[in-house]
Amino acid sequence: MAEKIIITSDSTTDLSPELIERYGIKTLPMGITLGGNTYRDGIDIKPDDIYEHQRKFGELPKTAATNVEECLEFFKPLVDEGYSIVHFTISSEMSSTFNNACIAADEFENVYVVDTRNLSTGGGLLLLAACDMVKEGKSAFEIAGMCRDLASRVDASFVIDSLEYLYKGGRCSALSMMGANLLKLKPCIEVKGGAMGVGKKYRGKFGEVLKQYAEDRLENKDDLVPTRVFITHAGCEQSVVDSIVDLVKSKGIFDEVFVTRAGCTVSSHCGANTLGVLFIRKSEVV
């Protein structure tokens, strides 16, 4: 009898509802605490709610890892239905979600947890790769192992229009923020080794900066896996998003170009007017 496999993740992978339905993925929402209340990411609260609350009250949300009990309650019905589970989490460098999921998975024989070493559609790329592997007839054990290896080849980055959210969240100094504002700098935030860091710093208007950023990321065409690319943004103007979509498509590199909105986790850290071009490389990202 063929193994029944289901691909699951926490809610930080920022796949669109259409992709979740298309690939039959199930997600476990993270907790978002805002204004004294805790909400389920993507269910009770959306990124625009965060931006509106911040504008009114100057308060940023806090994200809460899914705990062991929540993971157990999520896994058990699927296991009872006869599924083997490959479950993906936000980077263990950013949250305790991975460790909690592993503790819960130990209660079952057929639940495999993968640390994406990433966030947003950086993890989403691994999810869809796992779905491809299911169709190829790989076992859940094989898929988990292959995706752990693949994680080091995910190229995930974002350009941020303003350092306001990073500053208010304690992730950059007032001096850095003031200097960036004076020089009109737009930093590129890169995910490497499972953690976020600052890469190239761009200067100029956001829309023009994004075009240069996209050109830079896609420069080495021979090293890019052509299956798919994500353009993931946090509330950018549609014309800005469209211009980057057109630029990426004009390269003729990728079979599929997906556009998604960043969820509450990325929005909590980076704020609105954030955009990234994310894909998988043939070589490791260093």
FENLIN-V777996 format. One record per residue. PSI is psi in degrees with one decimal (* if undefined). Layout:
BEGIN
[[PSI] [PSI]]
END
This chain:
BEGIN
[[131.8] [143.9] [129.8] [119.8] [137.3] [138.0] [128.3] [165.1] [166.9] [179.1] [9.8] [-1.8] [-7.0] [31.8] [147.4] [157.2] [-35.1] [-41.6] [-38.8] [-42.0] [-42.5] [-39.6] [-0.4] [35.8] [144.6] [140.2] [147.6] [113.9] [138.5] [165.3] [139.3] [117.4] [124.1] [131.0] [33.1] [1.3] [151.6] [131.0] [163.2] [122.1] [124.6] [-8.5] [-58.7] [-13.5] [142.4] [161.9] [-38.8] [-28.6] [-37.9] [-46.4] [-42.4] [-42.9] [-40.4] [-39.3] [-38.7] [-42.5] [-6.3] [16.4] [134.9] [152.1] [168.0] [139.9] [143.3] [130.4] [149.0] [132.8] [176.2] [-43.9] [-41.9] [-39.8] [-42.7] [-46.0] [-28.1] [-44.0] [-41.8] [-49.0] [-34.7] [-42.2] [-42.1] [-27.8] [-1.8] [12.0] [143.9] [138.9] [132.6] [111.1] [131.4] [140.0] [160.4] [155.3] [136.4] [-14.7] [-17.0] [-16.0] [157.1] [4.9] [-43.7] [-49.6] [-41.1] [-41.0] [-37.3] [-40.7] [-44.1] [-40.5] [-27.7] [-16.6] [-6.6] [158.3] [-19.8] [36.1] [121.5] [124.6] [131.5] [124.1] [111.6] [-17.3] [28.3] [-174.4] [169.2] [-146.2] [-1.0] [-43.2] [-34.7] [-36.0] [-39.7] [-38.4] [-48.4] [-33.0] [-39.9] [-40.1] [-38.0] [-40.0] [-34.1] [-45.6] [-28.5] [-5.8] [13.7] [152.7] [163.1] [-40.0] [-45.5] [-43.3] [-45.4] [-45.2] [-42.7] [-37.2] [-32.4] [-39.6] [-38.2] [-24.8] [-33.3] [-7.9] [2.9] [127.0] [102.8] [127.4] [160.5] [148.5] [134.1] [131.2] [-34.7] [144.6] [8.2] [-48.9] [-40.7] [-39.1] [-50.1] [-25.2] [4.6] [19.7] [0.3] [158.1] [161.5] [-35.3] [-42.8] [-41.6] [-44.7] [-42.6] [-41.4] [-40.5] [-42.6] [-38.5] [1.1] [43.8] [140.2] [101.8] [145.2] [121.6] [120.7] [146.7] [115.5] [137.8] [25.8] [1.2] [157.6] [139.2] [167.6] [128.4] [-131.7] [143.4] [120.4] [159.1] [136.1] [-166.6] [144.7] [-47.1] [-41.8] [-36.8] [-43.6] [-36.9] [-43.4] [-40.7] [-47.5] [-41.4] [-43.1] [-44.5] [-32.3] [14.8] [-45.8] [80.2] [-37.1] [-17.4] [-0.1] [133.0] [122.7] [3.8] [-52.6] [159.6] [145.7] [134.9] [106.4] [128.8] [161.6] [85.5] [29.4] [156.3] [142.7] [-37.0] [-35.6] [-46.5] [-45.9] [-37.3] [-36.0] [-38.1] [-46.2] [-41.9] [-47.2] [-43.7] [-33.5] [-20.1] [-24.9] [28.8] [-44.9] [144.0] [-37.6] [136.8] [113.6] [138.5] [125.3] [156.8] [136.4] [139.1] [-166.1] [-30.6] [-53.3] [-40.6] [-34.0] [-34.3] [-38.1] [-23.3] [-179.3] [170.3] [56.0] [135.9] [139.6] [151.6] [115.7] [138.4] [-179.7] [138.2] [163.0] [-25.6] [165.6] [145.6] [121.0] [*]]
END
